[in-house]
């Protein structure tokens, strides 16, 4: 008779978090092996400063989890922006990753009030407002010609 294993979601999540932490530590170690010139070239190729790249790597891969929620709340098509304006999308991601207001954003996501409050703290507010206006302008049908 096969042994039945009980699922332990908390333990599974803990193991996953530890694995992510180890992977992140490995990425930081690899980054530290670059000399300043090579690191600067990589940052330039990515369109960020060396200090921003350093901060982005240290922050880890989950530092832009809020951005898709915000884009959706504003009615902005993330895939369309990434396709049509990849540099704008990259800048949105960079600003989001370096944001110091994650707790406020996460709170607003949880409360469903992100659209109403993001402008008070979001470093992407001006860019997002322009994208939101473009999205709404594109959604409004043009008047019929006589």
HULINNOR-V693408 format. One record per run of one state. SS is the DSSP state (H for helix, E for strand, L for the rest). FROM is the first residue (numbers start at 1). TO is the last residue. If there is no record, write none. Layout:
SS/FROM/TO, SS/FROM/TO
//
This chain:
L/1/8, H/9/32, L/33/35, H/36/46, L/47/49, H/50/59, L/60/64, H/65/73, L/74/77, H/78/84, L/85/85, H/86/97, L/98/101, H/102/111, L/112/113, H/114/120, L/121/124, H/125/139, L/140/146
//
